[in-house]
Amino acid sequence: MATAAHTLTPEEASAHPAPEAIVVRFAGDSGDGMQLTGGQFTLSTALAGNDLATFPDFPAEIRAPQGTLFGVSAFQINFGSARIDTAGDQPDVLVAMNPAALKTNVEALKPGGLIIADEGEFGQRNLDKARYAANPLDDGSLARWQLLRLDISQLTLDAVKPFGLGNKEALRCKNMWTLGLALWMFDRDRQPLVDWLKAKFAKAPELAEANIAALNAGHAYGETAELGAMGISQRQVAAAPAEPGLYRTVTGAESISLGLVAGAQLANLPMFFGGYPITPASAILHTLSRYKEYNVTTFQAEDEIAAVASALGSAYAGSLGVTCSSGPGIALKTEAIGLAIMTELPLVIVNAQRGGPSTGLPTKTEQSDLYQAVYGRNGDAPVPVLAARSAADCFDVAIEAVRIATQYMTPVMLLTDGYLQNAAEPWKVPDMSAYEPFPVQFHTEAPPEGEKFQPYARNDRRARPWVKPGTPGLLHRIGGIEKAQGTGNIDYSPANHQAMTDTRRDKVAGIEVPDQAVEQGGQGGKLVVVGWGSTYGPIAQAVRRARSKGHDVAHVHIRHIWPLPRNLGVLLQSYEHILVPEMNTGQLKTLLRDQYLVDARSLTKVSGQPFRIAEIEAAIAQHLGADFDQELPPDNSQLPSPEAVNP
């Protein structure tokens, strides 16, 4: 059965031109395959030539109780014929596979948006689990939206019946039925999905054929069920303009991994990766393990301390040492990071931030490890800190981290987050001949007879020489105890400790980083919105909208968190007001105030969800005293209140 809460007349339909962008959210139980469905819809969208951005959002529990609110898994994709910077504020279409998925996601849907609900799952037991007093498909509570109710479960069982699957196995195909309907709705080609299913189930062809049958049945339903009479029709989104070249879709984890491999190649070094599984960083270990042909060694250690220690040992032996974790694991790695600072060895540390202290919100996103990255070690122990802004940007930032680590003989912290790790977007595969190599020169020349090798002598970058163990004539001592300038011998003297502390500080402070650019607007003006990391997309869109309405607002996005670009202080001081949106309680704001004595103000959010464009746009309007006459989300309480824009 299919019903709709609203029907468009032909005149209404013709009055709605082809949309520039559409946001679709698939939501269901964590066993319903929503991440797989979203991933394959993303593939078909990329092949159609649309620009896109995705946001996978899944529960922390490995398998939460079926049908419960905290077991809902969702995947959102924003795709269009123009530039896409975010996964979208509000879905145009919500696919809800059960009552819990509907309840946890429906308020995000645009007024007038489309709900596709599997009414076969809206039995009393599932309604009780979702804490519905009455069936929302029947009680009129969804009148704000279009409603397409289908018994997807039964339709799937009918489609796969010829293949003799058990009921449980048959119902696992319903995500493919749903995907088939979605492919019809947006005029997508099924053949790449058919090929993928055949490859995935090559050893179980009956499962491949059953899933293909479900996919085709969902597509055929869209073609034959006369959904147009209920206002449900195909929506065509033209391909986005793109420069000629080879494109692929990457997640942040894939992009960082490729960037690390490329950086090691540009430095002419083998790479050793030591890691320990932790959400959301584990995907980097999984990805790098596939690149052995590029002289990459991956090692899954027994704990976080062993992981970083193995990476540091590999750096001592002459490899590029790399490790990654999330905030809790970085805390465990801290002592060994301090050892890397004292021994002055190159090490790249990727921190895929997640929500909260301790275990916190393992699968949710946050930017709350900036203090940890810049300040979070015992002693005066500075390290360079970089932050990636998007999934594609992770590639270049990873190369930059390798460059700084090897040229300045220092550990480097690269900040990403749960959103960037899992989000996907199109990426133009770069021409690597355009990247300037920075090959490492190991020190191999023994000192003249009668002289001793100076392992802590400095070049013009204040970097000490990198010597592989066993190099003739270059025997030297290395370790975590304070060492004498030049010789590296143990030296506790006050003057030497002062000098070495100053040297380590000055080396990091003297790292050459590009001047800070202005993303939109010019130098000077009424308001600048300053961001870092994954807030780039919503900030860019909000500032673009404000500027299109004639408002004096600029956008600055910081990649080099420490040391900060040398022109940044003068640049910030040229604006009357500074607004810093962050998914924390104001950490970059505090850093900017400390370094430049500017009156930066925060827009903070720690909900485990990325910023929406509307939230930042409302804060811009508040600072400018302007009324943007913007479309507000259904729940206006999610917009920042005056109290949320904190001093």
Number of C-alpha atoms within 10 A of each C-alpha: 8 14 14 19 19 17 17 15 13 11 8 10 14 10 9 8 9 12 12 16 21 21 22 25 27 28 31 31 27 24 17 21 21 29 23 14 22 24 18 17 21 24 16 21 24 19 16 17 19 25 24 28 27 27 25 25 23 22 19 16 12 10 11 16 15 18 24 21 21 19 22 30 24 28 24 28 27 27 31 23 21 17 17 21 21 28 28 26 20 25 26 21 23 27 27 27 29 26 32 30 27 23 17 18 19 23 15 17 23 20 16 16 18 25 24 22 25 24 22 15 21 20 12 14 12 17 21 17 15 21 14 14 9 12 16 16 18 8 9 10 11 16 15 15 20 23 25 23 19 17 16 23 22 16 19 26 23 14 23 25 14 10 13 11 15 11 11 9 14 23 21 18 26 27 27 29 30 27 27 28 23 24 22 22 17 17 17 19 15 18 11 14 19 18 12 14 19 19 13 13 14 12 10 11 14 15 21 21 17 26 26 26 24 29 27 22 22 26 24 15 16 20 16 9 10 12 18 17 13 18 21 20 17 16 14 18 21 18 18 19 12 14 8 7 10 10 16 12 20 22 24 29 31 24 27 29 24 22 23 28 25 21 28 29 18 19 21 16 20 18 26 25 29 27 30 22 21 17 20 26 28 19 20 25 23 17 16 23 16 12 15 11 7 15 15 20 18 22 16 18 17 11 15 25 21 18 25 33 22 23 29 30 17 22 26 22 15 21 24 29 31 27 29 31 28 26 30 20 23 26 18 16 23 19 17 20 28 20 19 28 22 20 25 25 27 31 31 29 25 26 26 30 30 28 26 21 11 11 12 13 17 23 21 25 27 26 31 23 26 21 13 13 26 18 14 16 17 9 9 14 19 25 26 24 23 26 27 27 24 28 27 26 18 30 26 20 25 28 24 19 26 31 23 22 23 27 19 26 25 28 30 31 26 27 29 32 32 31 29 31 29 21 25 27 27 21 19 16 12 13 9 10 7 7 13 9 16 17 16 16 13 12 14 14 12 14 12 9 7 6 8 14 18 18 22 22 14 15 10 8 15 19 21 22 20 22 19 17 12 10 13 10 14 19 16 16 12 18 14 15 14 19 22 17 19 14 16 20 18 15 15 12 11 8 10 15 16 10 13 17 17 12 16 20 15 14 20 24 16 13 18 14 15 12 12 18 16 16 14 17 17 17 17 18 16 15 22 29 28 27 24 24 24 28 28 23 22 25 31 23 20 23 25 18 16 20 15 10 10 8 18 17 25 26 24 25 23 22 22 21 21 21 18 24 18 15 12 17 17 12 17 24 17 16 19 14 20 25 24 27 28 26 24 21 18 23 19 24 24 19 17 21 15 10 11 14 12 18 17 24 22 25 27 19 20 18 15 21 16 25 25 22 21 22 23 25 23 22 24 25 17 16 17 15 9 13 10 15 8 11 7 13 19 14 9 10 8 12 17 19 15 11 8 14 18 16 13
